[in-house]
């Protein structure tokens, strides 16, 4: 099953941004950020763009599509 992988935890940590701060910037709950970081939730395209923008990176730097990955 294809999967979306992300670098949210690493990017957030490098910027010293808490899960709550990122959630507030993106307009989602902290639980949503946790689920994204654990690859348990693939955000909508709009939310993915907001996450990347909040972290100051491109969408491709934040999210990667793995056609052979498993959730």
ZIQUI-V833733 format. One record per residue. N is the residue number from 1. PSI is psi in degrees with one decimal (none if undefined). OMEGA is omega in whole degrees, -180 to 180 (999 if undefined). BURIAL is + if it has 16 or more other ideal C-beta (glycine too) atoms within 10 Angstrom, else -. Layout:
<<N:PSI:OMEGA:BURIAL> <N:PSI:OMEGA:BURIAL>>
This chain:
<<1:129.0:179:-> <2:151.9:-179:-> <3:151.8:173:-> <4:123.3:176:+> <5:157.2:180:-> <6:166.2:179:+> <7:25.1:-174:+> <8:-50.2:-177:+> <9:-46.1:-178:-> <10:-45.4:-180:-> <11:-41.3:179:+> <12:-43.9:179:+> <13:-40.1:-180:-> <14:-22.1:-179:-> <15:3.5:-179:-> <16:43.3:178:-> <17:130.7:178:+> <18:164.1:176:-> <19:-40.5:-180:+> <20:-41.6:179:-> <21:-42.7:178:-> <22:-43.9:179:+> <23:-43.6:180:+> <24:-41.2:-180:-> <25:-34.7:-176:-> <26:-24.1:-179:+> <27:32.7:177:-> <28:177.0:178:+> <29:161.8:176:-> <30:-36.4:179:-> <31:-33.8:177:-> <32:-41.6:177:+> <33:-44.4:178:+> <34:-46.9:-179:-> <35:-39.6:177:-> <36:-45.2:-179:+> <37:-31.3:-180:+> <38:8.9:-178:-> <39:32.7:177:+> <40:-6.2:-178:-> <41:126.3:174:+> <42:117.8:-176:+> <43:162.9:173:+> <44:163.5:179:-> <45:-40.4:179:-> <46:-45.4:179:-> <47:-39.2:178:+> <48:-43.4:177:+> <49:-40.9:179:+> <50:-40.2:178:+> <51:-49.9:-180:+> <52:-43.9:180:+> <53:-42.6:180:-> <54:-29.4:180:+> <55:-4.6:177:+> <56:31.7:180:-> <57:171.0:176:+> <58:163.1:178:-> <59:-40.8:-178:-> <60:-28.7:177:-> <61:-25.0:-176:-> <62:-40.6:-175:+> <63:140.7:177:+> <64:140.4:177:-> <65:126.2:179:-> <66:99.6:-176:-> <67:-16.5:-180:-> <68:2.4:-178:-> <69:164.1:177:-> <70:147.9:176:-> <71:none:999:->>
